[in-house]
Amino acid sequence: MTLRDLEKLTAQGESATLEFKKKANHPEKIAKELVAFANTKGGSLLLGVDDNGDLSGTRDIEGEAFILEKAIQELIRPKINYSVEYVHLTEKKGIAIFRVQESYKKPHFVREHANTRKGTAYVRFKDESIQASREVREIIQRRLKNKDIQFTYGEKEKVAVSHLDLHEKITVSEFSQIAKTPKFIASKTLIRLVLANILDVVPNPKGDYFILKEESYEN
């Protein structure tokens, strides 16, 4: 990638597939951005770029990238596919471009420490990396199994779709109240409707919501 290519890329600003970081001071926090890319649609993290997109560069960029790569190897499970490219601005300063592919082994998790087993899954929401809900994790896992979904279009499913014919979106809690059913059953019902390609789930930091498949995520 040339400097001109980088300028065009950063001019777009951060997005669902682009993140800027100046340094690898907190590699465990940066790791969640890479995991979110792998769990969503892939993306690029530019190390050595200011939050506003300025290509200021970072001293010893290879050393900074090494710190992040160490965190990737130690904290992310299962391992993600990524590549690193360097663009040197001066003899001392440069930028590292971490490219992450959408994964076929997702969901991926970030562990708090290298010696802990439990981790947290993240997904991208606009220009943020947010914690994946239980519903999103289950949808990701079951989609990857690529098996036929056992699906019955019953009364609860009709209630959900009828509501969305009149309203923009619905949450698990709202559906639980409307359908007069426990939350775990409401959750399972909405998950099945997503897997049957009737609904879409939209991750959101304030709480996921579900929309009819033909609706846009931007709504």
PyMOL commands that set and color helices and strands:
alter all, ss='L'
color gray80, all
select helices_A, chain A and resi 3-10+27-39+61-75+134-145+155-166+172-179+183-195
alter helices_A, ss='H'
color red, helices_A
select strands_A, chain A and resi 18-21+43-47+58-59+76-77+82-88+93-100+109-111+119-125+128-131+199-202+209-212
alter strands_A, ss='S'
color yellow, strands_A
deselect
rebuild
show_as cartoon
